[in-house]
Amino acid sequence: MIAREWKARLPLAEKDGFLNYLDETGVKETSSTPGFRGAQVLVRDLDSKAEVTLITYWSNLEVIKAFSGKNISKAKLYPEDEKYKLEPDTFVNHYEVVENVWS
C-alpha cells in the first residue's frame, strides 16, 4: 500500500470552509478512483495560519496515475483553492506503508 501526502497552509479564518471544500473535492474524488484505500485529513493551527495535511492511501503507484496523471509527484490542485487563500505545496510525497495498526 502507498500513502500519498500533500500539505497546504491557509488563514485560520478560512480553515472550516476549506475543510468542507477539501472533502467535496480531494477526498470524494479520490474515493471514487479504483485502487483508493482510504484518506486522513490532519489539521494543526500555527500562529496565524492553519496547516492541512491530506494523506490518501492507494493499492500501488500505478493506480495513483489514474487519479493524478503521469507525474504522480505533482499535486492535483482545484480551481477554487484560491478562494481560501491557500498556500499549497505543489508536490506530494509518496511512502510505502510497511505497518498500519489501529486500536
N, C-alpha and C positions, 0 to 999 in steps of 0.2 A: 504494500500500500504506500502511496505517496501523499505527503502533506504539502500543500501549496500555500505559502504565507504572503500576505500583502498588507501594507500599512499606509495610513494617512493621518494627517493632523488637520484639525479644524477648530474654529472658535467654539468655546463651551456653549454659547447660546444656540449654536446650530446642531449640537450633538443629538438631541432627541429626534429632530426632523430627519437628519441624515441616517440615523439607525433604522428608522422606518423605511426610508428610501432604499437603503442597502438591502434590507430584507426583500423588498419588492424587485430589486434588480439583481444584484450579485448572488444572493442566496437562492432565490426562487429559480432564476435562470440556470444556475449550475445544477440544482437538484433535478432538473429535467433532462440532464445530459447522461446518456448511458455511461456507466463506469464511475459515476459520482457515488461516494460512500458516506458523506456527511459534512457538516460545517460547524465551526465555532466562531463567534464574534466576541472579541475581547475589547474592553474599553478601560482606559485609565485617564484620569484628569491630571494634566500637567498645569503649570501656573495659570495661564490664561487660555489654554487650548486643551482639547481632548485628543487622545491618540486612539485610533481604532485599528485593530488587527483582525483581519479575516483569514481564517485558516480553513481551507477546504481539503477534503480527503478523497482520493481517487484510486482506482484499481491499479493503474500504471501510467507512465508518461504518455503513452500513445493515446489514451482516452482524453487526456488533458488537451491535446491538439484539437479535438473535436469542439472543445469549448473556446480555446484561446487562439487557435490558428497555429501556423508552423513555428513561430517564435514563442515558445512557451515561457520564456523569461520576461516577456513584455507584459506589463499589467494591462488588463482589459478595463478601460475606463468608460464611463457612461456620459451622455450629453449633459445631463442636469447636475453633474458633480459640482460644476462651478457655482451653482445656486447656493450651495452650502459652504462656499469659500474654502473648499477643500484644498489641502496641500498634499496631494497623493504621491506615493512612491510610484515611479514609472516602471518599476521592475518588480518581480516576485522572486521568492526563494522557494526551492523545492527540497524536500527532505524525504529520505526513506524512513518509514515508520518501522522501527525494529521492535518496539514494545508498546502496548496500549493496555493500560489497566484502569478500570473504573470501579469504584466501590458503590 
